[in-house]
């Protein structure tokens, strides 16, 4: 799946968080992404884990699902082909 910065994503339960949550990708790494968790997505006990990072968490790309504004899963974004320079 080709995820990009500023994509809205959904994450199921992980080792770190027992609840699923929505967020926005702020940076892409080789096998993971830095995700800004949307407000009030996680319970208080778990938000204490990320408060010092400004609600940012690193999540494996394989655990993220691209979603639209309503939270419905989207297919992989279609990249427009580049035109050859003359």
Backbone as JSON Lines, residues from 0, in Angstrom:
{"i":0,"aa":"X","n":[0.85,-1.17,0.0],"ca":[0.0,0.0,0.0],"c":[0.9,1.24,0.0]}
{"i":1,"aa":"X","n":[0.58,2.17,-0.83],"ca":[1.37,3.4,-0.91],"c":[0.68,4.5,-0.1]}
{"i":2,"aa":"X","n":[1.15,4.7,1.1],"ca":[0.62,5.77,1.93],"c":[1.53,6.98,1.8]}
{"i":3,"aa":"X","n":[0.96,8.15,2.0],"ca":[1.71,9.39,1.84],"c":[1.44,10.31,3.02]}
{"i":4,"aa":"X","n":[2.28,11.32,3.17],"ca":[2.06,12.33,4.2],"c":[0.71,12.98,3.99]}
{"i":5,"aa":"X","n":[0.06,13.33,5.08],"ca":[-1.27,13.97,5.12],"c":[-2.41,13.03,4.8]}
{"i":6,"aa":"X","n":[-2.16,11.72,4.58],"ca":[-3.24,10.76,4.41],"c":[-3.9,10.52,5.77]}
{"i":7,"aa":"X","n":[-5.23,10.4,5.77],"ca":[-5.95,10.01,6.99],"c":[-5.94,8.49,7.04]}
{"i":8,"aa":"X","n":[-5.62,7.95,8.2],"ca":[-5.5,6.5,8.34],"c":[-6.26,6.0,9.58]}
{"i":9,"aa":"X","n":[-6.52,4.7,9.55],"ca":[-7.14,4.0,10.67],"c":[-6.18,2.93,11.12]}
{"i":10,"aa":"X","n":[-6.07,2.74,12.42],"ca":[-5.19,1.71,12.98],"c":[-6.0,0.84,13.94]}
{"i":11,"aa":"X","n":[-5.97,-0.46,13.7],"ca":[-6.6,-1.41,14.62],"c":[-5.79,-1.44,15.91]}
{"i":12,"aa":"X","n":[-6.22,-2.24,16.85],"ca":[-5.47,-2.42,18.1],"c":[-4.03,-2.83,17.8]}
{"i":13,"aa":"X","n":[-3.1,-2.33,18.6],"ca":[-1.68,-2.67,18.44],"c":[-1.15,-3.12,19.79]}
{"i":14,"aa":"X","n":[0.13,-3.48,19.84],"ca":[0.74,-3.83,21.12],"c":[0.71,-2.66,22.08]}
{"i":15,"aa":"X","n":[0.89,-1.46,21.54],"ca":[0.95,-0.26,22.37],"c":[-0.42,0.25,22.8]}
{"i":16,"aa":"X","n":[-1.42,0.11,21.92],"ca":[-2.75,0.66,22.2],"c":[-3.8,-0.43,22.1]}
{"i":17,"aa":"X","n":[-4.69,-0.5,23.09],"ca":[-5.72,-1.53,23.08],"c":[-6.96,-1.1,22.31]}
{"i":18,"aa":"X","n":[-7.04,0.18,21.94],"ca":[-8.16,0.69,21.15],"c":[-7.69,1.03,19.75]}
{"i":19,"aa":"X","n":[-8.59,0.94,18.79],"ca":[-8.27,1.4,17.45],"c":[-8.39,2.92,17.42]}
{"i":20,"aa":"X","n":[-7.77,3.55,16.42],"ca":[-7.83,5.01,16.36],"c":[-7.61,5.51,14.93]}
{"i":21,"aa":"X","n":[-7.99,6.78,14.71],"ca":[-7.76,7.47,13.45],"c":[-6.66,8.49,13.65]}
{"i":22,"aa":"X","n":[-5.95,8.79,12.58],"ca":[-4.92,9.81,12.65],"c":[-4.5,10.24,11.26]}
{"i":23,"aa":"X","n":[-3.53,11.13,11.22],"ca":[-3.0,11.66,9.96],"c":[-1.5,11.42,9.91]}
{"i":24,"aa":"X","n":[-1.03,10.91,8.79],"ca":[0.4,10.65,8.63],"c":[1.15,11.97,8.51]}
{"i":25,"aa":"X","n":[2.17,12.13,9.32],"ca":[2.99,13.33,9.25],"c":[4.35,13.07,8.62]}
{"i":26,"aa":"X","n":[4.82,11.81,8.67],"ca":[6.1,11.46,8.05],"c":[6.1,9.97,7.75]}
{"i":27,"aa":"X","n":[6.67,9.62,6.61],"ca":[6.78,8.22,6.2],"c":[8.23,7.77,6.35]}
{"i":28,"aa":"X","n":[8.41,6.59,6.92],"ca":[9.72,5.95,7.02],"c":[9.7,4.7,6.15]}
{"i":29,"aa":"X","n":[10.76,3.91,6.18],"ca":[10.84,2.74,5.32],"c":[9.72,1.73,5.59]}
{"i":30,"aa":"X","n":[9.49,1.39,6.86],"ca":[8.47,0.39,7.19],"c":[7.42,0.89,8.17]}
{"i":31,"aa":"X","n":[7.45,2.19,8.48],"ca":[6.52,2.74,9.46],"c":[6.19,4.17,9.11]}
{"i":32,"aa":"X","n":[5.27,4.73,9.88],"ca":[4.85,6.12,9.66],"c":[4.67,6.8,11.01]}
{"i":33,"aa":"X","n":[4.95,8.09,11.04],"ca":[4.68,8.91,12.21],"c":[3.26,9.44,12.04]}
{"i":34,"aa":"X","n":[2.37,9.09,12.97],"ca":[0.95,9.41,12.85],"c":[0.53,10.33,13.98]}
{"i":35,"aa":"X","n":[-0.16,11.42,13.64],"ca":[-0.74,12.31,14.64],"c":[-2.13,11.77,14.95]}
{"i":36,"aa":"X","n":[-2.33,11.32,16.17],"ca":[-3.59,10.72,16.59],"c":[-4.64,11.82,16.75]}
{"i":37,"aa":"X","n":[-5.84,11.56,16.2],"ca":[-6.92,12.53,16.33],"c":[-7.37,12.62,17.79]}
{"i":38,"aa":"X","n":[-7.83,13.8,18.22],"ca":[-8.23,14.0,19.62],"c":[-9.31,13.0,20.06]}
{"i":39,"aa":"X","n":[-9.2,12.6,21.31],"ca":[-10.18,11.74,21.98],"c":[-10.35,10.38,21.32]}
{"i":40,"aa":"X","n":[-9.32,9.89,20.65],"ca":[-9.39,8.56,20.03],"c":[-8.97,7.45,20.98]}
{"i":41,"aa":"X","n":[-8.11,7.78,21.94],"ca":[-7.59,6.78,22.86],"c":[-7.99,7.13,24.28]}
{"i":42,"aa":"X","n":[-8.09,6.12,25.15],"ca":[-8.47,6.4,26.53],"c":[-7.33,7.1,27.27]}
{"i":43,"aa":"X","n":[-7.64,7.73,28.38],"ca":[-6.69,8.58,29.1],"c":[-5.4,7.84,29.46]}
{"i":44,"aa":"X","n":[-5.51,6.61,29.93],"ca":[-4.32,5.86,30.32],"c":[-3.34,5.74,29.15]}
{"i":45,"aa":"X","n":[-3.85,5.52,27.97],"ca":[-2.99,5.34,26.81],"c":[-2.52,6.66,26.23]}
{"i":46,"aa":"X","n":[-3.29,7.73,26.39],"ca":[-2.81,9.01,25.87],"c":[-1.66,9.53,26.71]}
{"i":47,"aa":"X","n":[-1.55,9.11,27.96],"ca":[-0.4,9.49,28.77],"c":[0.9,9.02,28.12]}
{"i":48,"aa":"X","n":[0.84,7.91,27.37],"ca":[2.03,7.38,26.72],"c":[2.51,8.3,25.61]}
{"i":49,"aa":"X","n":[1.61,9.06,25.0],"ca":[1.99,9.86,23.84],"c":[1.93,11.36,24.08]}
{"i":50,"aa":"X","n":[1.43,11.82,25.23],"ca":[1.33,13.26,25.49],"c":[2.66,13.97,25.31]}
{"i":51,"aa":"X","n":[3.74,13.36,25.75],"ca":[5.03,14.02,25.66],"c":[5.53,14.12,24.21]}
{"i":52,"aa":"X","n":[4.89,13.4,23.3],"ca":[5.27,13.46,21.9],"c":[4.27,14.26,21.07]}
{"i":53,"aa":"X","n":[3.39,15.02,21.7],"ca":[2.42,15.83,20.96],"c":[1.43,14.99,20.19]}
{"i":54,"aa":"X","n":[0.96,13.9,20.77],"ca":[0.0,12.99,20.15],"c":[0.53,12.32,18.88]}
{"i":55,"aa":"X","n":[1.83,12.17,18.77],"ca":[2.44,11.49,17.63],"c":[2.88,10.09,18.04]}
{"i":56,"aa":"X","n":[2.62,9.12,17.18],"ca":[3.04,7.75,17.42],"c":[3.64,7.18,16.14]}
{"i":57,"aa":"X","n":[4.56,6.25,16.3],"ca":[5.13,5.55,15.16],"c":[4.41,4.21,15.05]}
{"i":58,"aa":"X","n":[3.83,3.95,13.88],"ca":[3.06,2.74,13.64],"c":[3.58,2.06,12.37]}
{"i":59,"aa":"X","n":[3.64,0.73,12.39],"ca":[4.04,-0.01,11.19],"c":[3.06,0.29,10.05]}
{"i":60,"aa":"X","n":[3.59,0.43,8.84],"ca":[2.73,0.68,7.69],"c":[1.72,-0.44,7.49]}
{"i":61,"aa":"X","n":[2.11,-1.66,7.83],"ca":[1.21,-2.81,7.66],"c":[0.0,-2.75,8.59]}
{"i":62,"aa":"X","n":[0.06,-1.91,9.63],"ca":[-1.05,-1.79,10.57],"c":[-1.98,-0.63,10.25]}
{"i":63,"aa":"X","n":[-1.69,0.11,9.17],"ca":[-2.48,1.29,8.82],"c":[-3.37,1.03,7.62]}
{"i":64,"aa":"X","n":[-4.59,1.57,7.66],"ca":[-5.54,1.47,6.57],"c":[-5.91,2.88,6.14]}
{"i":65,"aa":"X","n":[-5.77,3.19,4.86],"ca":[-6.14,4.49,4.32],"c":[-7.66,4.64,4.39]}
{"i":66,"aa":"X","n":[-8.16,5.77,4.93],"ca":[-9.6,6.0,5.06],"c":[-9.95,7.4,4.57]}
{"i":67,"aa":"X","n":[-11.25,7.6,4.28],"ca":[-11.71,8.93,3.9],"c":[-12.15,9.7,5.15]}
{"i":68,"aa":"X","n":[-12.7,10.9,4.96],"ca":[-13.1,11.75,6.09],"c":[-14.17,11.1,6.96]}
{"i":69,"aa":"X","n":[-14.99,10.23,6.37],"ca":[-16.04,9.54,7.12],"c":[-15.53,8.27,7.79]}
{"i":70,"aa":"X","n":[-14.27,7.92,7.56],"ca":[-13.69,6.73,8.18],"c":[-13.87,5.46,7.37]}
{"i":71,"aa":"X","n":[-14.32,5.6,6.12],"ca":[-14.5,4.42,5.27],"c":[-13.2,4.09,4.56]}
{"i":72,"aa":"X","n":[-12.84,2.81,4.49],"ca":[-11.59,2.42,3.84],"c":[-11.56,2.86,2.37]}
{"i":73,"aa":"X","n":[-10.39,3.28,1.94],"ca":[-10.17,3.68,0.55],"c":[-9.19,2.72,-0.1]}
{"i":74,"aa":"X","n":[-9.27,2.64,-1.42],"ca":[-8.29,1.87,-2.15],"c":[-7.0,2.66,-2.2]}
{"i":75,"aa":"X","n":[-5.95,2.01,-2.61],"ca":[-4.65,2.66,-2.72],"c":[-4.76,3.87,-3.65]}
{"i":76,"aa":"X","n":[-4.16,5.01,-3.27],"ca":[-4.23,6.19,-4.13],"c":[-3.62,5.91,-5.5]}
{"i":77,"aa":"X","n":[-4.26,6.45,-6.51],"ca":[-3.76,6.28,-7.88],"c":[-2.77,7.39,-8.17]}
{"i":78,"aa":"X","n":[-1.59,7.0,-8.53],"ca":[-0.56,7.99,-8.85],"c":[-0.61,8.26,-10.34]}
{"i":79,"aa":"X","n":[-0.62,9.55,-10.71],"ca":[-0.66,9.91,-12.11],"c":[0.73,9.64,-12.72]}
{"i":80,"aa":"X","n":[0.74,9.04,-13.91],"ca":[2.04,8.76,-14.53],"c":[2.74,10.06,-14.9]}
{"i":81,"aa":"X","n":[4.06,10.05,-14.79],"ca":[4.84,11.21,-15.15],"c":[5.05,11.23,-16.65]}
{"i":82,"aa":"X","n":[5.01,12.42,-17.23],"ca":[5.24,12.53,-18.66],"c":[6.74,12.66,-18.91]}
{"i":83,"aa":"X","n":[7.18,12.08,-19.98],"ca":[8.59,12.15,-20.34],"c":[8.94,13.54,-20.81]}
{"i":84,"aa":"X","n":[10.1,14.01,-20.41],"ca":[10.57,15.33,-20.85],"c":[11.06,15.22,-22.29]}
{"i":85,"aa":"X","n":[10.85,16.28,-23.04],"ca":[11.3,16.27,-24.44],"c":[12.67,16.83,-24.59]}
